[in-house]
């Protein structure tokens, strides 16, 4: 479902850029995404070795937890069809 949404958004963007060019607007094209898969970081949501956390203070653990929760929330917003926004009804 998300893939269909992403493709429809890309198509709408292409149509709008085409219409803008017809009317004489100058459009800055985004850079091509060549090598996108190579630049992707590995899975950010894997747990590390428990021994690495053994010597951390409680404040350091909480800071690391908050950092991971922020990453997770941003990831969720990217994957939702509307970016986490509620649809207007009516």
DSSP file (Angstrom, degrees, kcal/mol; ACC not computed):
  #  RESIDUE AA STRUCTURE BP1 BP2  ACC     N-H-->O    O-->H-N    N-H-->O    O-->H-N    TCO  KAPPA ALPHA  PHI   PSI    X-CA   Y-CA   Z-CA
    1    1 A X     >        0   0    0      0, 0.0     4,-2.0     0, 0.0     5,-0.1   0.000 360.0 360.0 360.0 -42.2    0.0    0.0    0.0
    2    2 A X  H  >  +     0   0    0      1,-0.2     4,-2.7     2,-0.2     5,-0.2   0.887 360.0  55.6 -64.7 -37.7    2.8    2.4    0.9
    3    3 A X  H  > S+     0   0    0      1,-0.2     4,-2.4     2,-0.2    -1,-0.2   0.911 106.6  50.0 -62.1 -42.1    4.5    1.6   -2.4
    4    4 A X  H  > S+     0   0    0      1,-0.2     4,-2.4     2,-0.2    -1,-0.2   0.913 111.3  49.3 -61.6 -42.4    1.4    2.6   -4.3
    5    5 A X  H  X S+     0   0    0     -4,-2.0     4,-2.5     2,-0.2    -2,-0.2   0.930 110.6  49.7 -62.6 -45.4    1.2    5.9   -2.4
    6    6 A X  H  X S+     0   0    0     -4,-2.7     4,-2.1     1,-0.2    -2,-0.2   0.900 112.1  48.1 -62.3 -40.6    4.8    6.7   -3.0
    7    7 A X  H  X S+     0   0    0     -4,-2.4     4,-2.3     2,-0.2    -1,-0.2   0.890 111.1  50.3 -67.6 -38.5    4.4    6.0   -6.8
    8    8 A X  H  X S+     0   0    0     -4,-2.4     4,-2.4     2,-0.2    -2,-0.2   0.899 110.6  49.8 -67.3 -37.9    1.3    8.2   -6.9
    9    9 A X  H  X S+     0   0    0     -4,-2.5     4,-2.3     2,-0.2    -2,-0.2   0.901 110.8  50.0 -65.1 -40.2    3.1   11.0   -5.1
   10   10 A X  H  X S+     0   0    0     -4,-2.1     4,-2.4     2,-0.2    -2,-0.2   0.914 111.0  49.3 -63.6 -42.2    6.0   10.8   -7.5
   11   11 A X  H  X S+     0   0    0     -4,-2.3     4,-2.4     2,-0.2    -2,-0.2   0.911 110.3  49.8 -64.8 -42.1    3.6   10.9  -10.5
   12   12 A X  H  X S+     0   0    0     -4,-2.4     4,-2.6     1,-0.2    -1,-0.2   0.914 110.9  50.7 -62.0 -41.9    1.8   13.9   -9.1
   13   13 A X  H  X S+     0   0    0     -4,-2.3     4,-2.5     1,-0.2    -2,-0.2   0.900 109.4  50.5 -61.7 -41.4    5.2   15.6   -8.6
   14   14 A X  H  X S+     0   0    0     -4,-2.4     4,-2.3     2,-0.2    -2,-0.2   0.915 111.2  48.5 -62.5 -43.1    6.2   14.8  -12.2
   15   15 A X  H  X S+     0   0    0     -4,-2.4     4,-2.5     2,-0.2    -2,-0.2   0.923 112.2  48.2 -63.5 -44.5    2.9   16.3  -13.5
   16   16 A X  H  X S+     0   0    0     -4,-2.6     4,-2.2     2,-0.2    -2,-0.2   0.897 111.7  49.6 -65.2 -40.0    3.3   19.4  -11.5
   17   17 A X  H  X S+     0   0    0     -4,-2.5     4,-2.2     2,-0.2    -1,-0.2   0.910 111.2  50.4 -63.7 -41.1    6.9   19.9  -12.6
   18   18 A X  H  X S+     0   0    0     -4,-2.3     4,-2.1     1,-0.2    -2,-0.2   0.932 111.5  47.1 -62.1 -46.2    5.9   19.4  -16.2
   19   19 A X  H  X S+     0   0    0     -4,-2.5     4,-1.6     1,-0.2    -1,-0.2   0.879 111.0  52.3 -64.3 -37.4    3.1   22.0  -15.9
   20   20 A X  H  <>S+     0   0    0     -4,-2.2     5,-2.6     1,-0.2    -1,-0.2   0.898 109.1  49.7 -65.3 -39.6    5.4   24.5  -14.2
   21   21 A X  H ><5S+     0   0    0     -4,-2.2     3,-1.4     1,-0.2    -2,-0.2   0.878 106.6  55.7 -66.8 -36.9    7.9   24.1  -17.0
   22   22 A X  H 3<5S+     0   0    0     -4,-2.1    -1,-0.2     1,-0.3    -2,-0.2   0.875 107.2  50.3 -60.9 -36.5    5.2   24.7  -19.6
   23   23 A X  T 3<5S-     0   0    0     -4,-1.6    -1,-0.3    -5,-0.1    -2,-0.2   0.366 125.9-101.4 -86.6   5.6    4.3   28.0  -17.9
   24   24 A X  T < 5S+     0   0    0     -3,-1.4    -3,-0.2     1,-0.3     2,-0.2   0.553  70.0 147.1  93.8   8.2    8.0   29.1  -17.9
   25   25 A X      < -     0   0    0     -5,-2.6     2,-0.5    -6,-0.2    -1,-0.3  -0.513  46.9-127.7 -76.8 145.7    9.0   28.4  -14.3
   26   26 A X        -     0   0    0     -2,-0.2     2,-0.5     2,-0.0    -1,-0.0  -0.839  26.5-158.6 -93.9 129.0   12.6   27.3  -13.7
   27   27 A X        -     0   0    0     -2,-0.5     2,-0.7   -10,-0.0   -10,-0.0  -0.903  13.9-139.8-113.3 130.9   12.7   24.1  -11.7
   28   28 A X        -     0   0    0     -2,-0.5     2,-0.3     0, 0.0    -2,-0.0  -0.813  25.8-141.9 -85.8 116.7   15.7   22.9   -9.6
   29   29 A X        -     0   0    0     -2,-0.7     3,-0.1     1,-0.1     2,-0.1  -0.608  16.2-118.0 -79.9 136.2   15.8   19.2  -10.2
   30   30 A X        -     0   0    0     -2,-0.3     3,-0.1     1,-0.1    -1,-0.1  -0.394  41.8 -90.6 -68.1 152.4   16.7   17.0   -7.2
   31   31 A X        -     0   0    0      1,-0.1    -1,-0.1    -2,-0.1     2,-0.0  -0.304  48.7 -98.3 -63.6 148.2   20.0   15.1   -7.6
   32   32 A X        -     0   0    0      1,-0.1     2,-0.5    -3,-0.1    -1,-0.1  -0.338  27.0-127.5 -65.2 148.9   19.6   11.6   -9.0
   33   33 A X    >   +     0   0    0     -3,-0.1     3,-1.3     2,-0.0     2,-0.2  -0.231  47.1 158.5 -96.2  45.0   19.5    8.8   -6.4
   34   34 A X  T 3  S+     0   0    0     -2,-0.5    -3,-0.0     1,-0.3    -2,-0.0  -0.498  70.6  13.9 -68.6 133.7   22.2    6.7   -7.9
   35   35 A X  T 3> S+     0   0    0     -2,-0.2     4,-1.3     3,-0.1    -1,-0.3   0.746  80.2 145.2  74.6  23.8   23.8    4.4   -5.4
   36   36 A X  H <>  +     0   0    0     -3,-1.3     4,-0.7     1,-0.2     3,-0.3   0.888  69.6  52.1 -61.9 -39.9   21.0    5.0   -2.9
   37   37 A X  H  4 S+     0   0    0      1,-0.2     3,-0.5    -4,-0.2    -1,-0.2   0.837 106.0  54.5 -68.3 -31.3   21.1    1.4   -1.6
   38   38 A X  H  4 S+     0   0    0     -3,-0.2    -1,-0.2     1,-0.2    -2,-0.2   0.824 108.0  49.4 -71.3 -29.8   24.9    1.7   -1.0
   39   39 A X  H  < S+     0   0    0     -4,-1.3    -1,-0.2    -3,-0.3    -2,-0.2   0.568  84.7 110.8 -86.6  -8.6   24.5    4.8    1.2
   40   40 A X  S  < S-     0   0    0     -4,-0.7     3,-0.1    -3,-0.5     2,-0.1  -0.448  70.6-124.1 -67.9 133.5   21.8    3.3    3.4
   41   41 A X        -     0   0    0     -2,-0.2     3,-0.2     1,-0.1    -1,-0.1  -0.371  31.3 -99.9 -71.6 158.5   22.9    2.7    6.9
   42   42 A X        -     0   0    0      1,-0.2    -1,-0.1     2,-0.1     2,-0.0  -0.156  68.5 -50.3 -69.9 175.9   22.5   -0.8    8.3
   43   43 A X    >   -     0   0    0      1,-0.2     3,-0.6     2,-0.1    -1,-0.2  -0.242  51.6-166.2 -54.1 119.0   19.6   -1.6   10.5
   44   44 A X  T 3  S+     0   0    0      1,-0.2    -1,-0.2    -3,-0.2    28,-0.1   0.527  77.1  66.6 -84.9  -6.4   19.5    1.0   13.2
   45   45 A X  T 3   +     0   0    0      2,-0.1     2,-0.4    26,-0.1    -1,-0.2   0.027  69.9 116.1-110.1  27.5   17.1   -0.8   15.5
   46   46 A X    <   -     0   0    0     -3,-0.6     2,-0.2     1,-0.0     0, 0.0  -0.759  66.8-117.4 -94.4 142.7   19.2   -3.8   16.5
   47   47 A X        -     0   0    0     -2,-0.4     3,-0.1     1,-0.1    -2,-0.1  -0.513  29.4-134.3 -75.3 145.2   20.1   -4.3   20.1
   48   48 A X        -     0   0    0     -2,-0.2     2,-0.3     1,-0.2    -1,-0.1  -0.189  41.0 -63.1 -87.4-175.0   23.8   -4.2   20.9
   49   49 A X    >>  -     0   0    0      1,-0.1     3,-1.7    -2,-0.1     4,-0.6  -0.556  42.2-136.9 -69.9 127.1   25.8   -6.6   23.0
   50   50 A X  H >> S+     0   0    0     -2,-0.3     3,-0.9     1,-0.3     4,-0.7   0.797 102.4  64.5 -58.3 -28.7   24.6   -6.4   26.6
   51   51 A X  H 34 S+     0   0    0      1,-0.2     4,-0.5     2,-0.2     3,-0.4   0.801  94.1  61.0 -65.0 -26.7   28.2   -6.3   27.9
   52   52 A X  H <4 S+     0   0    0     -3,-1.7    -1,-0.2     1,-0.2     3,-0.2   0.762 107.4  44.6 -70.3 -23.8   28.6   -3.0   26.1
   53   53 A X  H X< S+     0   0    0     -3,-0.9     3,-1.4    -4,-0.6    -1,-0.2   0.544  89.1  89.0 -94.8  -8.7   25.9   -1.5   28.3
   54   54 A X  T 3< S+     0   0    0     -4,-0.7    -1,-0.2    -3,-0.4    -2,-0.1   0.857  91.0  42.6 -60.2 -38.4   27.1   -3.0   31.6
   55   55 A X  T 3  S+     0   0    0     -4,-0.5    -1,-0.3    -3,-0.2     2,-0.2   0.353  90.7 111.1 -93.1   6.1   29.5   -0.1   32.4
   56   56 A X    <   -     0   0    0     -3,-1.4     2,-0.1     1,-0.1    -3,-0.0  -0.524  67.2-123.1 -80.7 146.7   27.1    2.7   31.4
   57   57 A X     >  -     0   0    0     -2,-0.2     4,-2.2     1,-0.1     5,-0.2  -0.382  29.0-106.5 -77.6 166.8   25.5    5.0   34.0
   58   58 A X  H  > S+     0   0    0      1,-0.2     4,-2.4     2,-0.2     5,-0.2   0.875 121.5  53.7 -63.2 -37.0   21.8    5.3   34.3
   59   59 A X  H  > S+     0   0    0      2,-0.2     4,-2.3     1,-0.2    -1,-0.2   0.905 108.8  48.7 -64.8 -41.2   21.9    8.8   32.7
   60   60 A X  H  > S+     0   0    0      2,-0.2     4,-2.3     1,-0.2    -2,-0.2   0.890 111.1  50.6 -65.1 -38.7   23.9    7.4   29.7
   61   61 A X  H  X S+     0   0    0     -4,-2.2     4,-2.5     2,-0.2    -2,-0.2   0.914 110.7  48.5 -64.7 -42.4   21.4    4.6   29.3
   62   62 A X  H  X S+     0   0    0     -4,-2.4     4,-2.6     2,-0.2    -2,-0.2   0.894 110.8  50.9 -65.3 -39.1   18.5    7.0   29.3
   63   63 A X  H  X S+     0   0    0     -4,-2.3     4,-2.2     2,-0.2    -2,-0.2   0.911 111.9  47.2 -64.1 -41.8   20.2    9.3   26.8
   64   64 A X  H  X S+     0   0    0     -4,-2.3     4,-2.3     2,-0.2    -2,-0.2   0.889 111.7  51.1 -65.9 -39.5   20.8    6.3   24.5
   65   65 A X  H  X S+     0   0    0     -4,-2.5     4,-2.4     2,-0.2    -2,-0.2   0.921 110.6  48.5 -63.0 -44.2   17.2    5.1   25.0
   66   66 A X  H  X S+     0   0    0     -4,-2.6     4,-2.3     2,-0.2    -2,-0.2   0.891 110.3  51.8 -63.3 -39.8   15.9    8.6   24.0
   67   67 A X  H  X S+     0   0    0     -4,-2.2     4,-2.0     2,-0.2    -1,-0.2   0.921 112.1  45.6 -62.8 -44.2   18.1    8.7   21.0
   68   68 A X  H  X S+     0   0    0     -4,-2.3     4,-2.4     2,-0.2    -2,-0.2   0.876 111.4  52.4 -67.4 -37.7   16.8    5.3   19.8
   69   69 A X  H  X S+     0   0    0     -4,-2.4     4,-2.6     2,-0.2    -2,-0.2   0.892 108.8  50.7 -65.7 -38.7   13.2    6.3   20.5
   70   70 A X  H  X S+     0   0    0     -4,-2.3     4,-2.3     2,-0.2    -2,-0.2   0.915 110.7  48.9 -63.7 -42.9   13.7    9.5   18.4
   71   71 A X  H  X S+     0   0    0     -4,-2.0     4,-2.3     1,-0.2    -2,-0.2   0.919 112.0  49.4 -60.8 -43.2   15.1    7.4   15.5
   72   72 A X  H  X S+     0   0    0     -4,-2.4     4,-2.5     1,-0.2    -2,-0.2   0.921 110.3  49.5 -64.0 -43.8   12.2    5.0   15.8
   73   73 A X  H  X S+     0   0    0     -4,-2.6     4,-2.1     1,-0.2    -1,-0.2   0.895 111.9  48.3 -64.1 -39.8    9.6    7.8   15.8
   74   74 A X  H  X S+     0   0    0     -4,-2.3     4,-1.8     2,-0.2    -1,-0.2   0.897 111.2  51.2 -65.6 -39.3   11.2    9.5   12.7
   75   75 A X  H  X S+     0   0    0     -4,-2.3     4,-1.5     1,-0.2    -2,-0.2   0.902 109.6  50.1 -63.9 -41.5   11.3    6.1   11.0
   76   76 A X  H  X S+     0   0    0     -4,-2.5     4,-1.4     1,-0.2    -1,-0.2   0.909 108.7  52.1 -64.0 -42.0    7.6    5.5   11.7
   77   77 A X  H  < S+     0   0    0     -4,-2.1    -1,-0.2     1,-0.2    -2,-0.2   0.856 108.8  51.0 -64.4 -34.6    6.7    9.0   10.4
   78   78 A X  H  < S+     0   0    0     -4,-1.8    -1,-0.2     1,-0.2    -2,-0.2   0.841 111.3  48.1 -69.4 -32.8    8.6    8.2    7.1
   79   79 A X  H  < S+     0   0    0     -4,-1.5    -2,-0.2    -5,-0.1    -1,-0.2   0.681  90.1  94.2 -85.5 -18.5    6.7    4.9    6.6
   80   80 A X  S >< S-     0   0    0     -4,-1.4     3,-1.5    -5,-0.1     5,-0.1  -0.523  80.5-126.5 -75.3 142.6    3.2    6.2    7.3
   81   81 A X  T 3  S+     0   0    0      1,-0.3    -1,-0.1    -2,-0.2    -4,-0.0   0.837 109.2  32.4 -58.0 -35.1    1.3    7.2    4.1
   82   82 A X  T >  S-     0   0    0      3,-0.2     3,-1.1     5,-0.0    -1,-0.3   0.176 117.6-103.5-108.8  17.9    0.5   10.7    5.4
   83   83 A X  T <  S-     0   0    0     -3,-1.5    -2,-0.1     1,-0.2    -6,-0.1   0.776  78.4 -55.4  68.7  26.1    3.7   11.2    7.4
   84   84 A X  T 3  S+     0   0    0      1,-0.3    -1,-0.2    -8,-0.1     2,-0.2   0.465 102.9 136.2  87.5   1.2    1.8   10.5   10.7
   85   85 A X    <   -     0   0    0     -3,-1.1    -1,-0.3    -8,-0.1     2,-0.3  -0.539  57.2-115.3 -83.7 149.9   -0.8   13.2   10.1
   86   86 A X        -     0   0    0     -2,-0.2     2,-0.2    -3,-0.1    -1,-0.1  -0.620  30.5-116.0 -81.0 140.5   -4.5   12.6   10.8
   87   87 A X        -     0   0    0     -2,-0.3     2,-0.4     1,-0.1    -1,-0.1  -0.530  26.7-119.7 -75.2 141.9   -6.8   12.6    7.8
   88   88 A X        -     0   0    0     -2,-0.2     2,-0.5     2,-0.0    -1,-0.1  -0.681  26.6-156.3 -82.2 133.9   -9.4   15.3    7.7
   89   89 A X              0   0    0     -2,-0.4    -1,-0.0     1,-0.2     0, 0.0  -0.938 360.0 360.0-113.2 128.9  -12.9   14.0    7.7
   90   90 A X              0   0    0     -2,-0.5    -1,-0.2     0, 0.0    -2,-0.0   0.456 360.0 360.0  97.5 360.0  -15.8   16.0    6.3
